[in-house]
């Protein structure tokens, strides 16, 4: 089971701040996770679409599409942050 957390505009657009999910056996990495989440449709598909600006961290480390997921991971999905 993974813990998924959504921040800023994603939390508002998706209507959830966090959830615990069991992934299908064929979802093994961040790219697979985001594709699986997009299949929920509507806001999920729009907000997590390829080319849409969002970042993913796995256990508080920035992740890429090929980052492998394992049971117990904590996944944060959030828009890019700018500062100055």
Secondary structure, DSSP 8 states (H G I E B T S, - for coil): -EEEEE-HHHHHHHT-SEEEE---TT--BHHHHHHHHHTT-HHHHHHT-TTS--EEEETTEE--TT-B--TT-EEEEE------
